[in-house]
Amino acid sequence: MTKPWFEGSSLDEFLKEEGVYDAFKAIAEKEAISWQLTEAMRAQNLSKTRMAELMHTSRTQVDKLLNPKDGNVTIETLRKAAAVLGKRVEFKLV
């Protein structure tokens, strides 16, 4: 049996021990959503300005939507953005 390249707990276990797991997970999820939206916009050749027009909102709101560090994005805004891109948002409790 080969020995793993690391010793000790997994990253998840370490973050839980430090009491920061939920915060890091939330950041990672926001980054993933922002990336997916950005890639879908790029694939459809949509600028932020055009995205804002299609969402009936401001360019500033689109900037906030695509900024994973902004924590003030509502589920409704995510759904509206997804609909413009021909997608949908799914949530589930596990």
C-alpha positions in Angstrom: 0.0 0.0 0.0 1.4 3.4 -1.0 1.5 6.1 1.6 -0.4 9.3 0.8 1.6 12.4 0.0 0.1 14.1 3.1 -0.3 13.3 6.7 -3.2 14.0 9.0 -6.7 15.0 8.3 -8.4 16.1 5.0 -8.8 19.7 4.1 -12.5 19.5 5.0 -11.6 18.1 8.4 -9.0 20.8 9.0 -11.4 23.6 8.1 -14.1 22.1 10.3 -11.5 21.9 13.2 -10.7 25.5 12.6 -14.3 26.5 12.6 -14.2 28.0 9.1 -15.6 25.2 6.9 -19.0 26.8 6.2 -17.5 30.1 5.3 -15.0 28.5 2.8 -17.7 26.3 1.4 -20.0 29.3 0.8 -17.1 31.1 -1.0 -16.4 28.1 -3.2 -20.1 27.8 -4.1 -20.4 31.5 -5.0 -17.2 31.2 -7.2 -18.6 28.2 -9.0 -21.9 29.9 -9.7 -20.1 33.1 -10.9 -17.9 31.0 -13.2 -20.8 29.1 -14.6 -22.7 32.3 -15.4 -19.7 33.9 -16.9 -19.0 30.9 -19.1 -22.6 30.7 -20.3 -22.5 34.4 -21.1 -19.2 34.0 -23.0 -20.6 31.0 -24.9 -23.6 33.1 -26.0 -21.5 36.1 -26.7 -23.4 38.2 -24.2 -21.8 41.3 -22.7 -22.6 42.4 -19.1 -24.5 45.3 -20.6 -26.7 43.1 -22.8 -27.2 40.7 -19.9 -28.5 43.5 -17.8 -30.9 44.6 -20.6 -32.3 41.1 -20.9 -32.7 40.8 -17.2 -34.3 44.2 -17.0 -31.8 45.4 -14.5 -28.7 47.5 -14.3 -25.1 46.7 -15.3 -24.2 47.2 -11.6 -26.5 44.4 -10.6 -24.9 42.1 -13.2 -21.5 43.0 -11.9 -22.7 42.0 -8.4 -24.1 38.8 -9.7 -20.8 37.9 -11.3 -18.7 38.9 -8.3 -18.4 35.9 -5.9 -17.3 38.2 -3.1 -20.6 40.0 -3.2 -23.0 38.2 -0.8 -26.1 40.2 -1.7 -27.5 38.2 -4.6 -31.0 36.8 -4.2 -32.3 33.5 -5.4 -34.7 35.4 -7.7 -31.8 37.2 -9.3 -30.0 33.9 -9.9 -33.1 32.4 -11.4 -33.6 35.5 -13.7 -30.0 35.3 -14.9 -30.3 31.6 -15.5 -33.5 32.0 -17.5 -31.9 34.6 -19.7 -29.1 32.1 -20.4 -31.6 29.3 -21.2 -30.7 27.5 -17.9 -32.3 27.0 -14.5 -31.0 27.0 -10.9 -31.5 23.9 -8.8 -31.2 23.8 -5.0 -31.5 20.7 -2.8 -31.1 19.8 0.8 -28.8 16.9 1.5 
